[in-house]
Amino acid sequence: MFVNLKETAEKLKSAENILVTSHINPDGDAIGSTLALMQILRSMKKNVQVYIDDNVPKSFLNLPCVDEIKRPAENEKFSADLFVVLDTSADRIGKVSEMTDAPILNIDHHVTNKGVDCDLHLEVEAAATCEIIFNIAHELGAEITENAAICLYTGMATDTGFFNYSNTKPSTFRAAAELVERGVQPNLIIEQIDKRTFQEVKVMSAALRTTKLYFGGKAAGMFVDEELYKKTNTTEGFIDLIRVIDTVDVAFLLTSHEKNICRVSMRSKNANVAEIAKRLGGGGHIRAAGCTLQKTLEEAKQILIQAIGEYLVETNNISREEFENCEEISISNF
Ligand SMILES: [Mn+2]
C-alpha cells in the first residue's frame, strides 16, 4: 500500500522500537539515509538500531555515527514494532529480513519498487532517499543536526554524481543548501569520497584498459575480474570513466566479486537502463541501474550485451542488422 509523507511521519511517530536497514552492496545514499534517520528518530527519544547485511564501503567510514551500523549475526533478532527499509524494496536486504516480523515501512525513490507486502512511501522525483528523509525530518518537526546533515548531504551528493545527473532537481539544491546552512562543508565531503590510494588508481587504470565498445560505440563496457577486484575491493567511480565517451549512451561495468557471481552497473544518457536491468532480474533508475548475474564473467558479458542490444533495437537506436553484426572494439588496440 502506498503511504504519503504525512502518513509516513505518523507511522514513525507512533513507533517506539525501530529497526532501520538498507540494501546489500550499500552506496552513499543507503548509508547516509539509514544513519540520518537513526539520528533524527533518536533525537525524538526512539529506540533505533541500524543493521545492514554488508560491509560499509571505505568512502563512508568517516560518516558521523557510522560505528552504530551493525551487521546481523546468524539468527540474530531485534524486537521492533516498526521495520524501516530504505532505498530499496525489502528483497535486497539479506539476513536483516529475518530479524523481525514487525510491519515494514518502505521509503524509496526507485521507480522499479512495487511495494509488495508493506507500506511504501515512494518519491520517484526525489534525487535520493536522503532527500526524502530530509522532507520527513521537516514533516516530523525534528531538528537536523550537523551530523545528520552530513549524512543526508552525502547520500544526495553521491546519488546525483555531485549534483550533475539528470535526477538533480531544484528541490535537491534547496535541500542541499539548507544542509550546508546546518554545517555541511561540501569540499570536505567530496574530498573524503573521492580519496584514492595509489593502488586504487593502478587498479582503475587496469580496469580502464579492459574497455570495449559495442554497437558502433553506443554502448561501452568495463570488466573487472575476481583477481583485479581483490586488489582493492572497490569499483567506486569506475563507470564514470567510460560514461563520458561522446558516442556512448549505455555504459556498463561488470564486476566478478566471487566465482560465478557478477555484479552489473549501468549508466545512460538517454536509454532506460532500469528496463534493461529489470529484464535481467535487477532494477534501479532510468539512468542508473544494476543487477546480479550468477554466471562467469564471460557468460555474463554475453547476456548483458545481448540485453543491451535488444533494447537498442527495440528503441530504434540501432538496426537489427547492426545488432547482429555487432563488433567488439577494444581499447587495447590503441
Ligand atoms: Mn538512492
Residues whose N, C-alpha, C, O or C-beta is under 5 A from the ligand:
A	BS01	MN	D29 D87 A128 T129 D159
